């Protein structure tokens, strides 16, 4: 599948990544601690009833130049200890407001580098969560890990704490690429890390995360990394497109100086990886995930039931309203979003004053909830049945289209370019069109049409 250069030039424009709708850069600073507390209580009566928890550990032993996350260089143990103690206070404050009859379906630790800190802290946090909530059968307890900071004892501690999904941030197996982006080099072979995890918990899910579009990468070198990944037989492989926003993340200027791959080279990496993984039994789901055919994510995708929240792709079984803890984290309730302050000092001070450190928030109106459903369906399942969605919301098809930025001429444009198929009010993304799925979503988005925000490019 060769993508025409004309299409790359035409559609490689800044568009939202749609990890939420509306995206986080539309949030307002007019929300208060009281608003957040009210929203938590209200969420008990909303769907989904499952509880999903996100914990942000911002600390890193070394700052990778490409990173767009909220992170802090580790400089003293006292700050880490203060942060964890504050996070525990926040957990107690929020969890006591959640109906104890609701079930916990997900925990996800992100960062930063969650496994950069002492493993005892992670166990203590999980213990608090489990003391408040019972879980569904086989909940997903996930943690993002830098393989450079994993050894047998640390992995055992994580397993003992209940973790059963390990997201290993490989990024690239090429040592020179890792050095260029300032990422620590693993001392323990990745194959050995996998063996330890599987020996301790044969049912653990392991996914490898890669980034394409970094300095020093080309289609041949990245193909070697993917081949090596396949040889280790992880459960899932994720290939993220590097989002270059140096005006927002200053460290990324270092990558410009090192020399980024051309858009054409980046597309070739994407195309080759897609072929490699499918030929080796990994099926694509969403935009960037590849899983085995028996994986519940793929089964959900085949049945048009794949879902996404701030934790990433999930099934309807494991999804839940997201209650987030720690700096910069975003709680994702059915009708509102709330983001915690990005300042660690402000976070600690506010929590210790018995208040919630809300920095921004967003309350969705009924129209936006409908638009969110359309965009989430498209981004997750690559297909939207407008008639079915209208029926689900008990509105007419014309009313649904009026809520969207629905434009027949835009759809015809995508059809001519081979990006979508459209008939009987069903929009379906073609195999080639997956690369441009964000463009299609943006074309339906009434918020995006004003184009007042900064976004990374689609490709």
GIFENVEN-V379302 format. One record per residue. N is the residue number from 1. RES is the residue in one letter. PHI is phi in whole degrees, -180 to 180 (* if undefined). Layout:
BEGIN
n,res,phi
N,RES,PHI
N,RES,PHI
END
This chain:
BEGIN
n,res,phi
1,X,*
2,X,-100
3,X,-94
4,X,-64
5,X,-61
6,X,-59
7,X,-69
8,X,-62
9,X,-66
10,X,-71
11,X,-107
12,X,-82
13,X,-116
14,X,-66
15,X,-141
16,X,-62
17,X,-85
18,X,57
19,X,-75
20,X,-148
21,X,-135
22,X,-65
23,X,-62
24,X,-61
25,X,-75
26,X,-100
27,X,-66
28,X,-111
29,X,-91
30,X,-93
31,X,-98
32,X,-118
33,X,-58
34,X,-65
35,X,-60
36,X,-65
37,X,-61
38,X,-62
39,X,-66
40,X,-62
41,X,-64
42,X,-62
43,X,-64
44,X,-62
45,X,-101
46,X,-109
47,X,-106
48,X,-72
49,X,-79
50,X,-62
51,X,-108
52,X,-118
53,X,-119
54,X,-114
55,X,-122
56,X,-99
57,X,-109
58,X,-82
59,X,-79
60,X,-135
61,X,-74
62,X,-150
63,X,-94
64,X,-75
65,X,-65
66,X,-79
67,X,-67
68,X,-110
69,X,-89
70,X,-83
71,X,-139
72,X,-136
73,X,-70
74,X,-73
75,X,-126
76,X,-157
77,X,-68
78,X,-65
79,X,-65
80,X,-61
81,X,-61
82,X,-61
83,X,-63
84,X,-64
85,X,-64
86,X,-68
87,X,-61
88,X,-63
89,X,-61
90,X,-61
91,X,-57
92,X,-61
93,X,-62
94,X,-82
95,X,-63
96,X,-71
97,X,-90
98,X,-90
99,X,-55
100,X,-68
101,X,-85
102,X,-74
103,X,-107
104,X,-83
105,X,-112
106,X,-146
107,X,-131
108,X,-137
109,X,-103
110,X,-128
111,X,-160
112,X,52
113,X,-132
114,X,-56
115,X,-89
116,X,-84
117,X,-97
118,X,-58
119,X,-62
120,X,-62
121,X,-64
122,X,-66
123,X,-64
124,X,-65
125,X,-65
126,X,-60
127,X,-61
128,X,-64
129,X,-61
130,X,-67
131,X,-73
132,X,-98
133,X,-130
134,X,-83
135,X,-107
136,X,-69
137,X,-68
138,X,54
139,X,-69
140,X,-99
141,X,-114
142,X,-116
143,X,-144
144,X,-83
145,X,-129
146,X,-87
147,X,-62
148,X,-67
149,X,-116
150,X,-113
151,X,-139
152,X,-58
153,X,-64
154,X,-66
155,X,-64
156,X,-62
157,X,-61
158,X,-65
159,X,-64
160,X,-63
161,X,-80
162,X,105
163,X,-67
164,X,-132
165,X,-133
166,X,-119
167,X,-97
168,X,-91
169,X,-81
170,X,-70
171,X,69
172,X,-168
173,X,-85
174,X,-76
175,X,-61
176,X,-66
177,X,-64
178,X,-62
179,X,-64
180,X,-62
181,X,-92
182,X,68
183,X,-104
184,X,-64
185,X,-94
186,X,-63
187,X,-90
188,X,-87
189,X,-56
190,X,-60
191,X,-59
192,X,-69
193,X,-60
194,X,-62
195,X,-61
196,X,-63
197,X,-59
198,X,-70
199,X,-66
200,X,-78
201,X,-150
202,X,-58
203,X,-92
204,X,-63
205,X,-99
206,X,-117
207,X,-122
208,X,-98
209,X,-106
210,X,-126
211,X,-124
212,X,-112
213,X,111
214,X,-92
215,X,-57
216,X,88
217,X,-90
218,X,-144
219,X,-60
220,X,-72
221,X,-68
222,X,-70
223,X,-61
224,X,-64
225,X,-63
226,X,-67
227,X,-60
228,X,-65
229,X,-60
230,X,-60
231,X,-64
232,X,-89
233,X,58
234,X,-68
235,X,-71
236,X,-140
237,X,-129
238,X,-119
239,X,-122
240,X,-88
241,X,-79
242,X,-62
243,X,-99
244,X,-95
245,X,-136
246,X,-65
247,X,-69
248,X,-96
249,X,-115
250,X,-58
251,X,-61
252,X,-68
253,X,-60
254,X,-62
255,X,-75
256,X,-62
257,X,-65
258,X,-74
259,X,100
260,X,-85
261,X,-62
262,X,-68
263,X,-56
264,X,-65
265,X,-66
266,X,-65
267,X,-64
268,X,-64
269,X,-61
270,X,-61
271,X,-65
272,X,-63
273,X,-63
274,X,-58
275,X,-68
276,X,-54
277,X,-70
278,X,-65
279,X,-67
280,X,-109
281,X,88
282,X,-101
283,X,-98
284,X,-75
285,X,-132
286,X,61
287,X,-90
288,X,-142
289,X,-103
290,X,-130
291,X,-138
292,X,-70
293,X,-63
294,X,-89
295,X,-69
296,X,-64
297,X,-66
298,X,-70
299,X,-62
300,X,-65
301,X,-62
302,X,-62
303,X,-98
304,X,58
305,X,-121
306,X,-68
307,X,-131
308,X,-146
309,X,-132
310,X,-66
311,X,-81
312,X,117
313,X,-70
314,X,-156
315,X,-100
316,X,-64
317,X,-67
318,X,-99
319,X,-71
320,X,-163
321,X,-66
322,X,-97
323,X,-110
324,X,-109
325,X,-133
326,X,100
327,X,-62
328,X,65
329,X,-73
330,X,-120
331,X,-83
332,X,-126
333,X,-90
334,X,-62
335,X,-120
336,X,-160
337,X,-127
338,X,-139
339,X,-111
340,X,-76
341,X,-54
342,X,-89
343,X,-92
344,X,-68
345,X,-65
346,X,-65
347,X,-59
348,X,-63
349,X,-63
350,X,-68
351,X,-60
352,X,-71
353,X,-94
354,X,65
355,X,-131
356,X,-94
357,X,-83
358,X,-78
359,X,-101
360,X,-146
361,X,-162
362,X,-156
363,X,-112
364,X,-81
365,X,-87
366,X,-61
367,X,-63
368,X,-68
369,X,-63
370,X,-68
371,X,-62
372,X,-57
373,X,-60
374,X,-63
375,X,-69
376,X,-63
377,X,-61
378,X,-65
379,X,-66
380,X,-89
381,X,-109
382,X,61
383,X,-160
384,X,-134
385,X,-103
386,X,-64
387,X,-64
388,X,-66
389,X,-67
390,X,-60
391,X,-64
392,X,-62
393,X,-95
394,X,58
395,X,-131
396,X,-76
397,X,-62
398,X,-63
399,X,-65
400,X,-59
401,X,-64
402,X,-70
403,X,-73
404,X,-87
405,X,-88
406,X,-81
407,X,-140
408,X,-58
409,X,-66
410,X,-66
411,X,-63
412,X,-62
413,X,-62
414,X,-65
415,X,-64
416,X,-59
417,X,-86
418,X,76
419,X,-89
420,X,-134
421,X,-112
422,X,-143
423,X,-160
424,X,52
425,X,61
426,X,-114
427,X,-104
428,X,-129
429,X,-78
430,X,-75
431,X,-59
432,X,-67
433,X,-73
434,X,-56
435,X,-62
436,X,-112
437,X,-63
438,X,-66
439,X,-65
440,X,-65
441,X,-59
442,X,-64
443,X,-67
444,X,-97
445,X,-93
446,X,-67
447,X,-74
448,X,-67
449,X,-60
450,X,-76
451,X,50
452,X,-103
453,X,-114
454,X,-91
455,X,-134
456,X,-80
457,X,-72
458,X,-64
459,X,-108
END
